[in-house]
Amino acid sequence: MQVGCLSLAVADAVQGVTLPVHVLYPTEAPAKGERFGPYELEVARDAAVAGNALPLVAISHGNGGTPWGYRWLTPHLARAGFAVVLVEHIGNSRTDNSLAESPQNLANRPRHVTLALSAALEALAPHAIDRAAVVGHSFGGYTALAVAGGKPMAMPNQTPDGIARPVEVEHDPRVRACVLLAPALPWFLAAGALADVRVPLLVRTAARDELAPPFFVDKILSALPAPARMDYACVPNAGHFAFWGPVPLLLASPSFLPGQDPPGFDRAAYQAVLRDEIVTFLRTQLS
């Protein structure tokens, strides 16, 4: 099985931007190497979809990031029978990070995911179904929980008057499961913030993560209403970017933090384990 790729331009009328969205899916058409910035993937552009009733899996990247950083995971999901929705969070991505510190970003990101899922469902009709999951890394973990029913608060340093305030986000009932990878979650500290998150979660933290420390993730997620529905593990010796694929040579530099791991950690070997865990989890939850 090969990987097909559709490129969509999805309008966000609220933010007044067009979101670059790519959808990867199973196909029988021949694939070839395609570049997406410095990232390369073997895909068949605009190819016919192979299969029916494909569940959707949205990927939400981290702060200032790109969905192509997860290119070791996404084609694996497509070959496993999912339609993978890659959305670039304009205003908080590698091409436009102008809203990184703004409370508007907290509202935009979940809406981006909902818009991208709707666009992918329409583009793949009749081969896809309105049953979805969200895989979120770092700030993408925040995004996943917000889409799944979380009620975030903008922190005092993000508001003009220095007072924490609720952020209006819409729960997307199509989302039946979430995968949280080193999730950034301080916006869910308020009492009851996760009371409406009732989907199963696969959570992986990194033992040597200074950006999303496991103890802090544990504290936030302890407020979930159904902890028995969470598959949680802390990856030994891993850093925050263990959940990215190995970076392309064009970006391999000691100054490029997503390419760095603690000494002795084998990212490529761990990626193979992670991919299988995620596929097994999503097959169970979206079947």
HUWO-V882686 format. One line per field, one symbol per residue. ss: DSSP state (H for helix, E for strand, C for the rest). A space follows every 10 residues. Layout:
# HUWO-V882686
ss=???
This chain:
# HUWO-V882686
ss=CEEEEEEEEE EECCCCEEEE EEEEEEECCC CEEEEECCEE EEEEECCCCC CCCEEEEEEE CCCCECHHHH HHHHHHHHHC CEEEEEECCC CCECCCCCCC CCHHHHHHHH HHHHHHHHHH HHHCCCCEEE EEEEEEECHH HHHHHHHCCC CCEECHHHCC CCCCEECCCC CCCCEEEEEE ECCCCHHHCC CCCCCCCCCE EEEEEECCCC CCCHHHHHHH HCCCCCHHHE EEEEECCCCH HHHCCCCCHH HCCCCCHHHC CCCCCCHHHH HHHHHHHHHH HHHHHHC
